[in-house]
Amino acid sequence: MKAELTEQHTFLKKLLGTWEVNATDPEGKIDHGTWTETVRSLHGIWFLCEGEGTMPGGGAAATLLTLGYDPEKGKYTGTWVGSMMNHMWVYEGALDQTGRTLLLDTSGPDFEHQGQSASYREAITFINDNERIFSSSVRQPDGSWKEFMIANYRRKQ
């Protein structure tokens, strides 16, 4: 088995570097403070996005997002883990029609209904080479998506 670089990996290369991250809820009521994310790659196939910061209310936290592209599935794939929870999020997704936004679908614990699961969508949108937005949404009973977190990224290096 040999990993092959595809044109889809080019999108992920834009993630490389060190980023300053500021996250809030859509209304700006919950400030998650300033985090740092460092992104490196494993030979251009997998991209590791390592975040560090402080949770609202205090307490250090660390996160790890892995992203790659699976040519057999024809989809972007990845995982996310954080020191603040026990659940591992597993992603599959695709670029939207603009080619600037990676949409990643997953499922996990429903934060409003304990013991239930919900469908989620993360979006990574590049504004330009030095700015991007990461947003998280949960699927509503009517099929729409309700955004609950927005993180603004600015390249430091």
N, C-alpha and C positions, 0 to 999 in steps of 0.2 A: 504494500500500500504506500503510495506516495502522495503527499499533499500537493495540490496545485494552486498556484496563485491565479486569481481570476480578476476581471475588471471590477467586480464588486468589492474586492479588497481595497481598491483605490479609495473608495468612500471612507473606509475605516481608517486609512492612513491619516486622514485629517484630524483624528482624535489625538495623535501623538503629541507629547509635550506635558507641560505643567500648567494647570488651570486654577484660577481663583473662582470659587463657587459660592453664590448667595442664593439660598432657597427660601421660599415662602409659600403659604397657601394662596389661592387665587385672589383673595381679598386683602392679602398683606397683613393679616392679623397674627399669624404664627411665623415668627422669624427664626429660621434654623441657623442663623449666624453665618459666618464665613468659614468655608471649608477649603481644603486644597485637594486637588486630584492630580495624580501623576499617571500618565498613560505611556505604556511601552508595548512593543510587539514581540511575538515569538516568530521571527523570520517572516513577518508580513502576513502570516496565516491567522494567528490569534492575537487579539488586542486585550491587554489587561489594564483596567482603569481602577487605580487604587486611591480611595478617598479617605481623608482623615478630618475630623472636626469635633464639635461639641453638640450634643443633643439639646433641644429646647428644654430648659429646666436644669441643665448641667449634665455632666458626664461625658467623658471622651467616647468616641465611636469611630469605627473603621468599616469601610465597605470595599467590596471587590466586584466589579462588573467585568465579565469576559464576553467578548464578541468575536465572531468569525463568520465565514460564509461557507455553506455546505452545497457544493455544486450538484451532488446527487439529489438533494431535496429541492434545490433551486430556491433556498431561503437563507436569510441571515439567522444565525443561532447564537445563543448565549446563556449566561447564568448571572445571577446577582445574589450575593450574600452580604449581610451586615451584622456587626457585633451586637446590634440591638434586638435581633430576633433569631429564632431557630429555623425559620422557613427558608429553603433555597428556591429562588424564583428561576424558572426555566423559560427561555424566550425562543420564539420563532417569529420572523417578520420579513418585511420587504421595504424597499424605498417607495415613497409615494410618487405620483406622476411628475412632480417638480424636480425630483432627484436630489433635493436638499434635506428631506426628512426621512429618517429611518423609523418605521412603525414596528414596534415589538409587542406581540401579544403573549399573555401569560395568564395563569390563574393561581389563586392563593387564598389565604384566610380573608374572610369578609370582616373588615375592621368595624363595621356597624352592627353586625349580627354574629355574635360569638358562636362558634361551632359550625358555621356555614362557610362556604367558599364563594368566591366571586371571580369574574373575568376582569382583567386589567389590560390597559394599553399604555406603553411608554412611547414617547416620541422624542427623538434626538434631531433637532433642527439646526442646521448651520445658517447663521445670519451672514457671516463672512468667514475668512480663514482664522480670525481671532476671537470670534464670538459665536456661542451656540446656546441653545435652550434645551433643557431636558424637562419634559412634563409627564405627569402621571395622571391617568384617568381610570375610573371604574365604570363598568357597564351598568346602566340603570335598567329597571324592569321593562321599560318601553323600548329598549335596544339602543338608546342614546348613550353618549359618554359624558360623565361628569368629571371635570378636571379638579384635582384636589391638591396638587403640588406642582410648583414651577421652580426650576433652578436655572439661574443665569450663569454662564461660564464665560470667563475672560482669560485669554491666554496670557500667562506670565512668561513662559519660555517656549 
